């Protein structure tokens, strides 16, 4: 699972009945958010200090993961010159999104595996590895959360105690503290992963 925010953390949870996994790994950059996946039993990899592809292959006997979930979207980062390349393309309006994590997920996924692109993308990407996608026989799926279909089921499971989400709310705040909470979230102050405002 590539990502550190709500989308990624909620999708990596092995506690979610019907979404079982033999092992979970979270690829994240910020230190405070590396603690969050560990709370739900996922191993974390810091892509700035680890070759993610090598680490995932070692964990999977050289095959790569069966499923890779990209949960970052258009604001992905990467070490090295690729980030600068994508940033320049964005600034000159030659592409709208930085697909670093999506590219890496496609390269890392095992042959015949599935890549889910759940991060928010808004337009065009450059250097999309279509050859790797096709030659590895990957299934690529992308979607926003389908609220009408899933919200009632998720709320029922939360009420029954089957789905735990308390680890996602790191900073409950009164509604009047909205600007401060947003600043904490944006700048990762005090390990803020998600500020939740209560009236």
LOMARGU-330861 format. One record per residue (C-alpha): residue number from 1; residue in three letters; x, y, z. Coordinates in steps of 0.05 Angstrom, whole numbers, plus 32768, in hexadecimal, padded with zeros to 4 digits. Example, Ala and Ser with C-alpha at 12.3 -4.5 7.8 and 13.67 -1.06 7.14 Angstrom:
# residues 2
<node resi="1" resn="ALA" east="80F6" north="7FA6" up="809C"/>
<node resi="2" resn="SER" east="8111" north="7FEB" up="808F"/>
END
This chain:
# residues 199
<node resi="1" resn="UNK" east="8000" north="8000" up="8000"/>
<node resi="2" resn="UNK" east="801F" north="8041" up="7FE9"/>
<node resi="3" resn="UNK" east="8005" north="807A" up="8014"/>
<node resi="4" resn="UNK" east="7FFF" north="8096" up="8059"/>
<node resi="5" resn="UNK" east="7FBC" north="80B8" up="8060"/>
<node resi="6" resn="UNK" east="7F75" north="809F" up="806E"/>
<node resi="7" resn="UNK" east="7F6D" north="807D" up="802B"/>
<node resi="8" resn="UNK" east="7FAB" north="8053" up="8034"/>
<node resi="9" resn="UNK" east="7FA5" north="8044" up="807E"/>
<node resi="10" resn="UNK" east="7F5D" north="802F" up="807A"/>
<node resi="11" resn="UNK" east="7F6A" north="8002" up="803E"/>
<node resi="12" resn="UNK" east="7FA6" north="7FE0" up="805D"/>
<node resi="13" resn="UNK" east="7F81" north="7FC8" up="809B"/>
<node resi="14" resn="UNK" east="7F81" north="7F7C" up="809E"/>
<node resi="15" resn="UNK" east="7F48" north="7F80" up="80D1"/>
<node resi="16" resn="UNK" east="7F17" north="7F8F" up="809A"/>
<node resi="17" resn="UNK" east="7EEF" north="7F4F" up="808E"/>
<node resi="18" resn="UNK" east="7EEE" north="7F3C" up="8044"/>
<node resi="19" resn="UNK" east="7F30" north="7F60" up="8037"/>
<node resi="20" resn="UNK" east="7F62" north="7F2E" up="8054"/>
<node resi="21" resn="UNK" east="7FAC" north="7F2F" up="8044"/>
<node resi="22" resn="UNK" east="7FE6" north="7F03" up="8058"/>
<node resi="23" resn="UNK" east="8011" north="7F41" up="8066"/>
<node resi="24" resn="UNK" east="800C" north="7F8C" up="805D"/>
<node resi="25" resn="UNK" east="8042" north="7FBE" up="804E"/>
<node resi="26" resn="UNK" east="803A" north="800A" up="804E"/>
<node resi="27" resn="UNK" east="8069" north="8036" up="8026"/>
<node resi="28" resn="UNK" east="806C" north="807A" up="8048"/>
<node resi="29" resn="UNK" east="809C" north="80B4" up="804F"/>
<node resi="30" resn="UNK" east="8089" north="80DD" up="808D"/>
<node resi="31" resn="UNK" east="809F" north="80C1" up="80D0"/>
<node resi="32" resn="UNK" east="805F" north="80D0" up="80F8"/>
<node resi="33" resn="UNK" east="8034" north="80AC" up="80C4"/>
<node resi="34" resn="UNK" east="8062" north="806F" up="80C4"/>
<node resi="35" resn="UNK" east="8046" north="805F" up="8109"/>
<node resi="36" resn="UNK" east="7FFE" north="805C" up="80F1"/>
<node resi="37" resn="UNK" east="8003" north="801E" up="80C4"/>
<node resi="38" resn="UNK" east="802A" north="7FFA" up="80FB"/>
<node resi="39" resn="UNK" east="7FEE" north="8002" up="8129"/>
<node resi="40" resn="UNK" east="7FC6" north="7FD5" up="80FA"/>
<node resi="41" resn="UNK" east="7FFD" north="7FA3" up="80F0"/>
<node resi="42" resn="UNK" east="801C" north="7FBC" up="80AE"/>
<node resi="43" resn="UNK" east="8067" north="7FC0" up="80A4"/>
<node resi="44" resn="UNK" east="807F" north="8005" up="808D"/>
<node resi="45" resn="UNK" east="80B4" north="8015" up="8059"/>
<node resi="46" resn="UNK" east="80D2" north="805B" up="8051"/>
<node resi="47" resn="UNK" east="80DE" north="8062" up="8007"/>
<node resi="48" resn="UNK" east="8113" north="8098" up="8013"/>
<node resi="49" resn="UNK" east="813E" north="8066" up="8038"/>
<node resi="50" resn="UNK" east="812B" north="8023" up="801A"/>
<node resi="51" resn="UNK" east="8125" north="8007" up="7FD4"/>
<node resi="52" resn="UNK" east="80DB" north="7FF7" up="7FD7"/>
<node resi="53" resn="UNK" east="80DD" north="7FC9" up="7F9B"/>
<node resi="54" resn="UNK" east="8117" north="7FA0" up="7FB8"/>
<node resi="55" resn="UNK" east="80F6" north="7F9D" up="7FFD"/>
<node resi="56" resn="UNK" east="80B2" north="7F87" up="7FE1"/>
<node resi="57" resn="UNK" east="80D3" north="7F51" up="7FB6"/>
<node resi="58" resn="UNK" east="80FA" north="7F37" up="7FF2"/>
<node resi="59" resn="UNK" east="80BA" north="7F34" up="801B"/>
<node resi="60" resn="UNK" east="8095" north="7F0E" up="7FE4"/>
<node resi="61" resn="UNK" east="80CA" north="7EDC" up="7FCF"/>
<node resi="62" resn="UNK" east="80DE" north="7F04" up="7F92"/>
<node resi="63" resn="UNK" east="8098" north="7F07" up="7F74"/>
<node resi="64" resn="UNK" east="807E" north="7F4B" up="7F8B"/>
<node resi="65" resn="UNK" east="803C" north="7F58" up="7FAF"/>
<node resi="66" resn="UNK" east="7FFB" north="7F3A" up="7F95"/>
<node resi="67" resn="UNK" east="7FD9" north="7F7D" up="7F9E"/>
<node resi="68" resn="UNK" east="7FF6" north="7FC3" up="7F9F"/>
<node resi="69" resn="UNK" east="7FCA" north="7FFD" up="7FB7"/>
<node resi="70" resn="UNK" east="7FDF" north="8043" up="7FA1"/>
<node resi="71" resn="UNK" east="7FBD" north="8072" up="7FD3"/>
<node resi="72" resn="UNK" east="7FE3" north="80B3" up="7FC8"/>
<node resi="73" resn="UNK" east="7FCE" north="80CE" up="7F85"/>
<node resi="74" resn="UNK" east="7FE6" north="810D" up="7F62"/>
<node resi="75" resn="UNK" east="8013" north="8125" up="7F9A"/>
<node resi="76" resn="UNK" east="8041" north="80E9" up="7F9D"/>
<node resi="77" resn="UNK" east="808B" north="80F3" up="7FAC"/>
<node resi="78" resn="UNK" east="80C7" north="80C9" up="7F9A"/>
<node resi="79" resn="UNK" east="8111" north="80CB" up="7FA8"/>
<node resi="80" resn="UNK" east="813F" north="80E2" up="7F71"/>
<node resi="81" resn="UNK" east="8135" north="8108" up="7F30"/>
<node resi="82" resn="UNK" east="80F0" north="80EB" up="7F1F"/>
<node resi="83" resn="UNK" east="80CE" north="811A" up="7F52"/>
<node resi="84" resn="UNK" east="80F0" north="8157" up="7F33"/>
<node resi="85" resn="UNK" east="80DD" north="813F" up="7EED"/>
<node resi="86" resn="UNK" east="8094" north="8137" up="7F00"/>
<node resi="87" resn="UNK" east="8093" north="8179" up="7F26"/>
<node resi="88" resn="UNK" east="80AD" north="819F" up="7EE9"/>
<node resi="89" resn="UNK" east="8079" north="817D" up="7EBD"/>
<node resi="90" resn="UNK" east="8043" north="8193" up="7EED"/>
<node resi="91" resn="UNK" east="805B" north="81DB" up="7EF1"/>
<node resi="92" resn="UNK" east="805D" north="81E0" up="7EA5"/>
<node resi="93" resn="UNK" east="8018" north="81C0" up="7E9F"/>
<node resi="94" resn="UNK" east="8033" north="8185" up="7E77"/>
<node resi="95" resn="UNK" east="8015" north="8156" up="7EAA"/>
<node resi="96" resn="UNK" east="7FE6" north="8162" up="7EE4"/>
<node resi="97" resn="UNK" east="7FF9" north="8129" up="7F14"/>
<node resi="98" resn="UNK" east="8038" north="8109" up="7F31"/>
<node resi="99" resn="UNK" east="802E" north="80BE" up="7F29"/>
<node resi="100" resn="UNK" east="806D" north="80A6" up="7F4C"/>
<node resi="101" resn="UNK" east="804B" north="8076" up="7F7C"/>
<node resi="102" resn="UNK" east="801E" north="805A" up="7F44"/>
<node resi="103" resn="UNK" east="805A" north="804C" up="7F19"/>
<node resi="104" resn="UNK" east="807E" north="802A" up="7F52"/>
<node resi="105" resn="UNK" east="8041" north="8000" up="7F63"/>
<node resi="106" resn="UNK" east="803D" north="7FE7" up="7F1B"/>
<node resi="107" resn="UNK" east="8087" north="7FD5" up="7F1A"/>
<node resi="108" resn="UNK" east="8083" north="7FB3" up="7F5F"/>
<node resi="109" resn="UNK" east="8044" north="7F8A" up="7F55"/>
<node resi="110" resn="UNK" east="804C" north="7F40" up="7F43"/>
<node resi="111" resn="UNK" east="8039" north="7F26" up="7EFE"/>
<node resi="112" resn="UNK" east="7FEE" north="7F1C" up="7EFB"/>
<node resi="113" resn="UNK" east="7FE4" north="7F49" up="7F38"/>
<node resi="114" resn="UNK" east="7FB5" north="7F83" up="7F44"/>
<node resi="115" resn="UNK" east="7FC6" north="7FCD" up="7F4C"/>
<node resi="116" resn="UNK" east="7F92" north="7FFA" up="7F6B"/>
<node resi="117" resn="UNK" east="7F99" north="8045" up="7F5E"/>
<node resi="118" resn="UNK" east="7F70" north="8064" up="7F96"/>
<node resi="119" resn="UNK" east="7F96" north="80A5" up="7F9F"/>
<node resi="120" resn="UNK" east="7F77" north="80E3" up="7F80"/>
<node resi="121" resn="UNK" east="7F8D" north="80F1" up="7F39"/>
<node resi="122" resn="UNK" east="7F6F" north="812A" up="7F11"/>
<node resi="123" resn="UNK" east="7F8B" north="8127" up="7ECB"/>
<node resi="124" resn="UNK" east="7FC8" north="8112" up="7EA4"/>
<node resi="125" resn="UNK" east="8006" north="80EC" up="7EB7"/>
<node resi="126" resn="UNK" east="8047" north="80E2" up="7E92"/>
<node resi="127" resn="UNK" east="8074" north="80A5" up="7E8E"/>
<node resi="128" resn="UNK" east="803C" north="8074" up="7E9F"/>
<node resi="129" resn="UNK" east="805A" north="802D" up="7E9C"/>
<node resi="130" resn="UNK" east="8026" north="8010" up="7E6D"/>
<node resi="131" resn="UNK" east="8057" north="7FDC" up="7E54"/>
<node resi="132" resn="UNK" east="8063" north="7FC0" up="7E9A"/>
<node resi="133" resn="UNK" east="8018" north="7FC0" up="7EA7"/>
<node resi="134" resn="UNK" east="8009" north="7F99" up="7E68"/>
<node resi="135" resn="UNK" east="8045" north="7F69" up="7E68"/>
<node resi="136" resn="UNK" east="803A" north="7F56" up="7EB1"/>
<node resi="137" resn="UNK" east="7FF0" north="7F4A" up="7EA5"/>
<node resi="138" resn="UNK" east="7FDC" north="7F79" up="7EDD"/>
<node resi="139" resn="UNK" east="7F96" north="7F8F" up="7EEE"/>
<node resi="140" resn="UNK" east="7F92" north="7FDA" up="7EFA"/>
<node resi="141" resn="UNK" east="7F56" north="7FF4" up="7F21"/>
<node resi="142" resn="UNK" east="7F47" north="803B" up="7F35"/>
<node resi="143" resn="UNK" east="7F0E" north="8057" up="7F5C"/>
<node resi="144" resn="UNK" east="7EF7" north="8089" up="7F8E"/>
<node resi="145" resn="UNK" east="7ED1" north="806D" up="7FC9"/>
<node resi="146" resn="UNK" east="7E8A" north="805C" up="7FB3"/>
<node resi="147" resn="UNK" east="7E64" north="807B" up="7FED"/>
<node resi="148" resn="UNK" east="7E1E" north="8065" up="7FDB"/>
<node resi="149" resn="UNK" east="7E36" north="801D" up="7FD8"/>
<node resi="150" resn="UNK" east="7E67" north="8018" up="8012"/>
<node resi="151" resn="UNK" east="7E56" north="804D" up="8047"/>
<node resi="152" resn="UNK" east="7E19" north="8027" up="8064"/>
<node resi="153" resn="UNK" east="7E41" north="7FE6" up="8069"/>
<node resi="154" resn="UNK" east="7E7E" north="800A" up="8087"/>
<node resi="155" resn="UNK" east="7E53" north="802E" up="80BB"/>
<node resi="156" resn="UNK" east="7E31" north="7FEC" up="80CE"/>
<node resi="157" resn="UNK" east="7E74" north="7FCA" up="80D7"/>
<node resi="158" resn="UNK" east="7E8F" north="8004" up="8100"/>
<node resi="159" resn="UNK" east="7E51" north="8002" up="812D"/>
<node resi="160" resn="UNK" east="7E59" north="7FB7" up="8136"/>
<node resi="161" resn="UNK" east="7EA3" north="7FC0" up="8149"/>
<node resi="162" resn="UNK" east="7EBB" north="7F98" up="810C"/>
<node resi="163" resn="UNK" east="7EE0" north="7FD3" up="80ED"/>
<node resi="164" resn="UNK" east="7F0E" north="7FFD" up="8118"/>
<node resi="165" resn="UNK" east="7F1E" north="8044" up="8101"/>
<node resi="166" resn="UNK" east="7F34" north="8066" up="8141"/>
<node resi="167" resn="UNK" east="7F7D" north="8063" up="812C"/>
<node resi="168" resn="UNK" east="7F6E" north="8091" up="80F1"/>
<node resi="169" resn="UNK" east="7F5A" north="80CC" up="811E"/>
<node resi="170" resn="UNK" east="7F9A" north="80E5" up="813E"/>
<node resi="171" resn="UNK" east="7F81" north="812B" up="8150"/>
<node resi="172" resn="UNK" east="7F38" north="8137" up="8164"/>
<node resi="173" resn="UNK" east="7F2D" north="8182" up="8167"/>
<node resi="174" resn="UNK" east="7EF2" north="81B1" up="8171"/>
<node resi="175" resn="UNK" east="7ED7" north="81CF" up="8131"/>
<node resi="176" resn="UNK" east="7EF1" north="8214" up="8145"/>
<node resi="177" resn="UNK" east="7F38" north="81F9" up="813F"/>
<node resi="178" resn="UNK" east="7F2E" north="81E9" up="80F5"/>
<node resi="179" resn="UNK" east="7F67" north="8215" up="80DA"/>
<node resi="180" resn="UNK" east="7F98" north="81FC" up="810F"/>
<node resi="181" resn="UNK" east="7F84" north="81B3" up="8101"/>
<node resi="182" resn="UNK" east="7F8D" north="81BB" up="80B6"/>
<node resi="183" resn="UNK" east="7FD2" north="81DA" up="80C2"/>
<node resi="184" resn="UNK" east="7FE5" north="81A0" up="80EF"/>
<node resi="185" resn="UNK" east="7FCF" north="816E" up="80BA"/>
<node resi="186" resn="UNK" east="7FF0" north="8192" up="8080"/>
<node resi="187" resn="UNK" east="8032" north="819D" up="80A3"/>
<node resi="188" resn="UNK" east="8032" north="815A" up="80CA"/>
<node resi="189" resn="UNK" east="8037" north="817E" up="810D"/>
<node resi="190" resn="UNK" east="8033" north="8153" up="814B"/>
<node resi="191" resn="UNK" east="802D" north="8113" up="8121"/>
<node resi="192" resn="UNK" east="7FEA" north="8128" up="8104"/>
<node resi="193" resn="UNK" east="7FCF" north="80F5" up="80D4"/>
<node resi="194" resn="UNK" east="7F85" north="810A" up="80D6"/>
<node resi="195" resn="UNK" east="7F65" north="8143" up="80FB"/>
<node resi="196" resn="UNK" east="7F1B" north="8138" up="8109"/>
<node resi="197" resn="UNK" east="7EF0" north="8173" up="811B"/>
<node resi="198" resn="UNK" east="7EB5" north="816D" up="814B"/>
<node resi="199" resn="UNK" east="7E7F" north="81A4" up="8151"/>
END
